[in-house]
Amino acid sequence: MRRHRGSRSAARTLAASLLLALGLSSAAVAQSDTDPAGAAQVDPNLQIYPTPPAKLVYSLHSDDFTVRVRRPGGPWRDLYEYNIKVDQDRPHDASLVQFDFRGTVEVAVQKNNGDFRRVEVRPRRNAVKTTVKGGVVYFTLDRPQNLSVEFDGDRLGNLHILAGEPIAPPAPGPGVVVYGPGLHVPPDGATSFPAVSNQTIYLAGGALMQGVFQPTKVENLKIIGHGMFLESDQLVVQDSTNVLVEGPTFLNPVHGAMACSSSRQVRFHDVKAFGKGAWSDGINVFACQDVDIDRAFIRTSDDSVAIYATRKNGVGDTRRVRVSRSIFWPDVAHAMFVGLHGDSAKPNTLQDIVFDDIDVLNLDEDDPEYEGAMAISAGDTNTVRDVTFSNIRVDHVEEGKLINLRVVYNAKYNTSPGLLIDGVHFRNVSYTGSGWAGPSIIAGYAPDRPVRNVTFDNVTIAGRKLTGPAPEILEVGPYVSGLSFK
């Protein structure tokens, strides 16, 4: 039910007064023209966020699906269906909904345009079982998770479901800034929102940010909450220490969504990004140490996660990066990519990098130079050492390679070939065989620029355990030593 404009205005005024009484920042009450009713849900175990403000409610909406959610036995609650853009090669409209819950919820999805014969919910390992009644798909969730709902194999016009765990707002106090539901723009014509040391910035569900944070030379900063960034620039953590970004979603970022550069102790948790723009990487790591990426869901038209040494404003080595419990869907390029950029004049090392518990829902890349769900391309005299890919599940490949390990000279980006890849471990890696994957490859560049000590432990491709090089599955080029298979 739509409220009258006067009711919304009165409610906003009351909310603003309450927030000011609590001593929150003025950003907390920078509300736009939106219905605040959805922000005040009484059930803490099922949080439905408000629709966008009136001037955006239609332009952001997708009519392809109607989605509802409820606690078992409770009333059905409507969700707002966002339109998102996917796949730079074949631009297409897809859909997205978001809610938070604890315990168990039931979800109902109605496809609004045409009949369907089958429906699939991925990742498959989550084993979400569906029932169909009267053309509506029903399923139950007993834990927070991110999903893709696909009708008749349509992976372009699909529905993304972000079923999250609630993030409680921080207690009011010094250094606490709250952006409530509604539209927010940076102050005074700036291109980014302010962020300083020793701050906790909370983006409430339903907060729509037309701009981004770019914290520079800060420490002890938290940016948390399930707000959304709309067509924003990249959120870059630059020259900073102890920064947490947890919860936000990036819709159609202009280029990349998130990055850290020359920083330490950076955590990107429960972050989501969807877009089709050129160079729309999900998360970049430039010359950082002690980085933790956990529970990401990234569908973009470039690398899902790319880990480099010296690059742009990041200078130096990259060490101790952990990427875990995430879902990647690169409509273009790599899912997991390491090593291309560095400093030929002052060679860098990338070391101690772990990818664990990752689902790759799809991979598509036509250029052999950039193919690989799991890829290391050591360039710019980089040394890449001690990289682990464990518990990786690749679901579908349109075109590309499962594994691509090479010391390279990329004429477009590099000023010298890479120096060395040493110590790469693949453990419990599986590819279902759906789609058409080209042969994986391992190759050095020259006798003094080799690949060494690569281990395959329980790697299965289309149900076949990898026990050695094999035609159409794994090619081993020159200057490779120390291969082992278990």
Disulfide bonds with the S-S distance in Angstrom:
none
